[in-house]
Amino acid sequence: MKSKICGISDPKTLKILINHNYPPEYIGFIVNYPKSIRFIKYDNLKNLLKINKKKSKYVAVLVKPNENILEKISLLPFDYYQIYGCTPKKIKFIKDKYKKKIIVAITINNQKDVLQYQSFKGLADIFLFDSKGYEKSFSFNHQLVKNLNLDKELMLAGNIKVKDNLENYKEIADIIDISGGLETSGLKDISKINIFLNKINKINNET
């Protein structure tokens, strides 16, 4: 099971992640969504991404991105664009023009919402199933996405906590995406990050 830690906005935390004994496979940055407390302005983002990512992949988290922001970040060292709120046609345009791998984010409340993924087959490199909370840490029934017939990896988000029994997610997801669950008073908590990454490593070593 792989890990993604999202909402990174400062160099200290980023360096800790990258140099950890068990670094996350994916590190996410909130690029164009100012409603989020984890949003990072372009100039700060540009400087932050100068830090060598080593074994991790950098992910731009984008909500209905327009041409302006896509052009601005096109030369930044992102490996993936994680996109919310776009049509399959728009996703195809972004993928073709910018030559990036795409994480298609599907926000769900119920089983009907889950089926949206079918429209993005052939476009998504990874499918992310998330709550409809966006900047808020909302939950949804993770069992709704169990046993989907996907041809790509499944990433799972939605108010996942470091204290959760993470082994339960192994039967559902290939990748765990966590953000608010690693924070204390709105800031990334290094002790929680350590616990999370060590737990993921332990789960992987048990199989």
C-alpha positions as a printed NumPy array, in Angstrom:
array([[  0.   ,   0.   ,   0.   ],
       [  1.388,   3.375,  -1.053],
       [  0.943,   6.701,   0.702],
       [  0.22 ,  10.274,  -0.346],
       [  0.549,  13.205,   2.034],
       [ -1.287,  16.261,   0.811],
       [ -1.422,  19.958,   1.616],
       [  2.293,  20.59 ,   2.09 ],
       [  3.129,  24.3  ,   2.15 ],
       [  6.422,  24.785,   3.995],
       [ 10.014,  23.678,   3.322],
       [ 10.625,  22.193,   6.773],
       [  7.789,  19.678,   6.477],
       [  8.622,  18.898,   2.863],
       [ 12.255,  18.115,   3.703],
       [ 11.149,  15.829,   6.542],
       [  8.892,  13.89 ,   4.17 ],
       [ 11.476,  13.554,   1.43 ],
       [ 14.241,  12.468,   3.794],
       [ 12.099,  10.133,   5.902],
       [ 13.141,   6.491,   6.192],
       [  9.808,   5.615,   4.548],
       [  8.985,   8.638,   2.383],
       [  5.498,   8.918,   0.878],
       [  5.264,   7.913,  -2.77 ],
       [  3.248,  11.067,  -3.48 ],
       [  3.359,  14.584,  -1.999],
       [  0.504,  16.959,  -2.831],
       [  0.365,  20.75 ,  -3.046],
       [ -2.847,  22.825,  -3.188],
       [ -2.178,  24.951,  -6.259],
       [ -5.319,  26.921,  -7.124],
       [ -7.86 ,  26.623,  -4.32 ],
       [ -7.536,  29.592,  -1.904],
       [-10.457,  28.385,   0.256],
       [ -8.125,  25.741,   1.652],
       [ -5.873,  26.665,   4.572],
       [ -3.271,  24.528,   2.791],
       [ -3.318,  26.656,  -0.381],
       [  0.109,  27.85 ,  -1.458],
       [  0.654,  30.941,  -3.604],
       [  2.498,  30.493,  -6.881],
       [  5.753,  32.252,  -5.94 ],
       [  6.027,  30.261,  -2.715],
       [  5.155,  27.072,  -4.58 ],
       [  7.838,  27.724,  -7.178],
       [ 10.469,  28.119,  -4.465],
       [  9.231,  25.122,  -2.496],
       [  9.449,  22.81 ,  -5.501],
       [ 13.153,  23.565,  -5.896],
       [ 13.648,  21.044,  -3.095],
       [ 14.79 ,  17.737,  -4.571],
       [ 11.893,  15.284,  -4.365],
       [ 14.215,  12.245,  -4.393],
       [ 12.011,   9.103,  -4.377],
       [  8.654,  10.884,  -4.055],
       [  6.373,  12.185,  -6.796],
       [  5.078,  15.776,  -6.718],
       [  1.325,  16.216,  -7.248],
       [ -0.439,  19.472,  -8.196],
       [ -3.922,  19.491,  -6.662],
       [ -6.184,  21.48 ,  -8.989],
       [ -9.883,  22.384,  -8.73 ],
       [-11.444,  23.252, -12.103],
       [ -8.13 ,  24.685, -13.338],
       [ -8.213,  27.393, -15.999],
       [ -5.705,  27.929, -18.781],
       [ -3.88 ,  30.625, -16.829],
       [ -2.913,  28.429, -13.872],
       [ -2.121,  25.469, -16.115],
       [  0.3  ,  27.587, -18.13 ],
       [  1.902,  29.02 , -14.981],
       [  2.647,  25.609, -13.479],
       [  3.528,  23.873, -16.744],
       [  7.277,  24.194, -16.16 ],
       [  7.19 ,  23.224, -12.48 ],
       [  8.45 ,  19.721, -11.608],
       [  5.081,  18.075, -11.074],
       [  4.723,  14.379, -11.903],
       [  0.935,  14.28 , -11.584],
       [ -2.011,  16.656, -11.812],
       [ -4.797,  15.706,  -9.377],
       [ -7.922,  17.271, -10.846],
       [-11.337,  17.951,  -9.332],
       [-14.453,  19.13 , -11.121],
       [-13.476,  18.729, -14.791],
       [-15.27 ,  16.957, -17.616],
       [-13.627,  14.041, -19.436],
       [-13.147,  16.365, -22.434],
       [-11.236,  18.896, -20.305],
       [ -9.14 ,  16.16 , -18.689],
       [ -8.189,  14.841, -22.124],
       [ -7.212,  18.35 , -23.248],
       [ -5.003,  18.851, -20.166],
       [ -3.407,  15.429, -20.486],
       [ -2.653,  15.854, -24.187],
       [ -1.348,  19.406, -23.934],
       [  0.725,  19.225, -20.759],
       [  1.858,  15.585, -20.966],
       [  1.288,  14.947, -17.277],
       [ -0.06 ,  11.873, -15.541],
       [ -3.557,  12.506, -14.232],
       [ -5.189,  11.612, -10.93 ],
       [ -8.918,  11.982, -11.564],
       [-10.649,  12.919,  -8.3  ],
       [-14.199,  11.607,  -7.907],
       [-16.128,  13.135,  -4.985],
       [-18.831,  10.895,  -3.618],
       [-21.717,  10.638,  -1.191],
       [-23.405,   7.54 ,  -2.54 ],
       [-23.09 ,   4.607,  -4.944],
       [-24.37 ,   6.635,  -7.877],
       [-21.51 ,   9.105,  -7.438],
       [-18.994,   6.258,  -7.573],
       [-20.048,   5.383, -11.113],
       [-18.691,   8.706, -12.401],
       [-15.312,   7.014, -12.752],
       [-16.552,   5.128, -15.815],
       [-16.493,   8.352, -17.86 ],
       [-12.758,   8.764, -17.187],
       [-11.541,   5.308, -18.169],
       [ -8.591,   5.667, -20.486],
       [ -7.85 ,   9.164, -19.133],
       [ -6.981,   8.557, -15.486],
       [ -3.593,   7.203, -14.476],
       [ -4.926,   6.927, -10.924],
       [ -8.517,   7.176,  -9.655],
       [ -8.962,   9.094,  -6.398],
       [-12.189,   8.669,  -4.46 ],
       [-12.71 ,  11.52 ,  -2.016],
       [-15.497,  13.128,  -0.001],
       [-17.344,  16.205,  -1.212],
       [-15.728,  18.306,   1.537],
       [-12.877,  19.711,  -0.549],
       [-11.088,  21.913,   2.014],
       [-13.11 ,  20.368,   4.878],
       [-12.325,  16.913,   6.255],
       [-15.582,  15.117,   5.46 ],
       [-16.032,  11.362,   5.49 ],
       [-17.83 ,   8.966,   3.187],
       [-18.464,   5.232,   3.32 ],
       [-15.217,   3.835,   1.95 ],
       [-16.877,   0.471,   1.395],
       [-18.691,   2.041,  -1.569],
       [-15.525,   1.782,  -3.652],
       [-14.548,  -1.727,  -2.597],
       [-14.296,  -4.315,  -5.392],
       [-14.469,  -1.826,  -8.256],
       [-13.238,  -3.2  , -11.552],
       [-10.595,  -0.547, -12.219],
       [ -7.749,  -0.874, -14.692],
       [ -5.709,   1.676, -12.707],
       [ -4.646,   2.139,  -9.105],
       [ -7.238,   3.339,  -6.602],
       [ -6.354,   6.178,  -4.249],
       [ -8.564,   6.727,  -1.202],
       [ -9.118,   9.949,   0.759],
       [-11.893,  11.378,   2.913],
       [-11.105,  12.174,   6.551],
       [ -8.647,   9.311,   7.061],
       [ -7.012,   9.592,  10.491],
       [ -3.57 ,   8.485,  11.615],
       [ -5.203,   6.555,  14.492],
       [ -7.392,   4.551,  12.075],
       [ -6.695,   0.868,  11.589],
       [ -4.982,   1.492,   8.26 ],
       [ -4.876,  -2.235,   7.5  ],
       [ -8.624,  -2.028,   6.837],
       [ -7.909,   0.198,   3.829],
       [ -5.561,  -2.319,   2.245],
       [ -8.491,  -4.366,   0.936],
       [ -9.989,  -1.261,  -0.683],
       [ -7.164,   0.943,  -1.921],
       [ -3.712,   0.86 ,  -3.461],
       [ -2.852,   4.33 ,  -2.136],
       [ -3.93 ,   6.156,   1.039],
       [ -4.23 ,   9.949,   0.698],
       [ -4.131,  11.859,   3.975],
       [ -3.933,  15.543,   4.839],
       [ -5.98 ,  16.912,   7.735],
       [ -5.465,  13.649,   9.623],
       [ -1.788,  14.575,   9.992],
       [ -2.466,  18.036,  11.403],
       [ -2.816,  19.632,  14.81 ],
       [ -4.526,  23.045,  14.914],
       [ -4.322,  23.307,  11.117],
       [ -0.594,  22.632,  10.845],
       [  1.192,  19.463,   9.793],
       [  2.261,  17.56 ,  12.903],
       [  5.619,  15.815,  12.503],
       [  4.811,  13.22 ,  15.169],
       [  1.616,  12.23 ,  13.334],
       [  3.505,  12.087,  10.029],
       [  6.038,   9.712,  11.591],
       [  3.323,   7.481,  13.02 ],
       [  1.514,   7.353,   9.673],
       [  4.553,   6.556,   7.521],
       [  5.809,   3.959,  10.004],
       [  2.38 ,   2.294,  10.088],
       [  2.261,   2.105,   6.29 ],
       [  5.739,   0.573,   6.241],
       [  4.768,  -1.971,   8.879],
       [  1.641,  -2.991,   6.942],
       [  3.697,  -3.505,   3.794],
       [  6.289,  -5.574,   5.612],
       [  3.615,  -7.85 ,   7.06 ],
       [  2.515,  -9.022,   3.612]])
